[in-house]
Amino acid sequence: MVYHYSNYRYLGDPQAFSDHSVQLAYGRKLTGRLGLQLFGGPEITVFRVPLGNETQRVGGAGGVGIAYAFSQGDLGLSYSHGVSGGSGLLVDRVRIRFRFRQHGSWRDGTAARPALASPGTSRWNRVIP
């Protein structure tokens, strides 16, 4: 079980919101080199200034990830859904991560893109209008 809390405030704007998420996580090694992780649960967003009659909004957050390990590093692909950091948007995000060992030290790179089904496609829903 994972609990996540975020608090977003904006300079010069009275609105702020906090985000609470409790998720169940499950991970499994599928083969000697391939692993899978699933996570999901409710997400509650609380607004400092009510939006209409709403002071909070309840939704869902979660995702899935898969990783492949090789002798000098690993490669991962993940999908997640939830409130994004700082923007006040609900986001579907696809992330590709790779790490490799070079000259005795680890290097890593990440490519993240908001996406629905294919790279370049995104779905954004405002939490705060």
C-alpha positions in Angstrom: 0.0 0.0 0.0 1.3 3.4 -1.0 0.1 6.9 0.3 0.9 9.9 -1.8 0.3 13.6 -0.8 1.0 16.7 -2.9 0.2 20.3 -2.2 0.0 22.9 -5.0 0.1 26.7 -4.4 0.4 29.5 -7.0 1.9 32.9 -6.5 -0.7 35.7 -6.6 -3.6 33.2 -6.8 -5.8 32.4 -3.7 -6.6 29.0 -5.1 -4.5 26.0 -4.0 -5.2 22.4 -3.8 -3.9 19.3 -2.1 -4.0 15.8 -3.6 -4.2 12.6 -1.5 -3.9 9.2 -3.1 -3.9 5.7 -1.5 -2.9 3.0 -3.9 -2.5 -0.7 -3.7 0.6 -1.9 -5.5 1.5 -5.3 -6.8 4.8 -6.3 -8.4 5.8 -9.7 -9.9 8.8 -11.1 -11.6 7.5 -12.6 -14.8 10.7 -14.2 -16.0 14.4 -14.0 -14.9 14.7 -10.5 -16.5 11.1 -9.2 -16.9 9.1 -7.6 -14.2 5.6 -6.2 -13.9 4.1 -3.6 -11.5 0.4 -2.6 -11.1 -0.9 0.1 -8.8 -4.2 2.0 -8.3 -6.7 3.5 -5.9 -8.7 6.5 -5.0 -7.4 10.1 -5.4 -9.0 13.0 -3.5 -8.3 16.5 -4.5 -9.2 19.2 -1.9 -9.6 22.9 -3.0 -8.8 25.9 -0.8 -11.3 28.0 -2.7 -14.5 26.1 -3.6 -15.1 25.5 -7.3 -18.8 26.1 -7.6 -20.2 24.1 -4.7 -17.2 21.7 -4.8 -14.5 21.7 -2.1 -13.1 18.4 -3.1 -13.2 16.0 -6.0 -12.8 12.2 -5.8 -11.3 10.2 -8.7 -8.9 7.4 -9.5 -5.2 7.2 -9.9 -3.0 4.3 -11.0 -0.9 2.7 -13.6 1.2 -0.1 -14.9 4.9 -0.6 -15.5 7.0 -3.2 -17.1 10.8 -3.5 -16.9 13.4 -5.6 -18.6 16.9 -6.1 -17.1 20.0 -6.9 -19.1 23.6 -7.4 -18.1 24.6 -3.7 -18.2 21.3 -2.0 -17.3 17.5 -2.0 -17.6 14.7 -0.6 -19.8 11.2 0.3 -18.5 7.9 1.3 -19.9 5.1 2.7 -17.7 1.6 4.3 -18.0 0.1 6.3 -15.2 -3.1 8.4 -14.6 -3.6 11.1 -11.9 -3.3 14.8 -11.1 0.0 16.2 -12.5 2.5 18.0 -10.4 1.7 21.7 -10.3 -0.5 22.1 -13.3 -3.9 21.2 -11.9 -4.6 18.7 -14.7 -5.6 15.1 -14.8 -3.0 13.4 -17.0 -2.5 10.1 -18.7 1.3 9.7 -19.1 3.5 7.2 -20.8 7.1 7.0 -19.7 10.1 5.2 -21.1 13.2 4.8 -18.8 16.6 3.3 -19.5 19.6 2.9 -17.3 23.0 1.6 -18.3 26.4 1.1 -16.7 29.2 3.1 -18.3 32.7 3.1 -17.0 31.7 1.8 -13.6 28.9 4.3 -12.9 25.2 4.3 -13.7 23.7 6.6 -16.3 20.0 7.0 -16.9 17.6 8.7 -19.2 13.9 9.2 -19.2 11.5 10.2 -21.9 8.0 11.1 -20.6 5.1 12.2 -22.7 1.5 12.7 -21.8 -0.3 10.1 -23.9 -3.5 8.2 -24.3 -2.9 5.4 -26.7 0.1 6.5 -28.9 3.0 8.9 -28.6 1.9 12.4 -29.4 -1.7 12.0 -28.3 -2.7 13.4 -25.0 -5.8 13.9 -22.8 -5.8 16.7 -20.3 -8.7 17.5 -18.0 -8.5 20.6 -15.8 -9.0 20.0 -12.1 -9.1 23.8 -11.5 -10.9 25.7 -14.2 
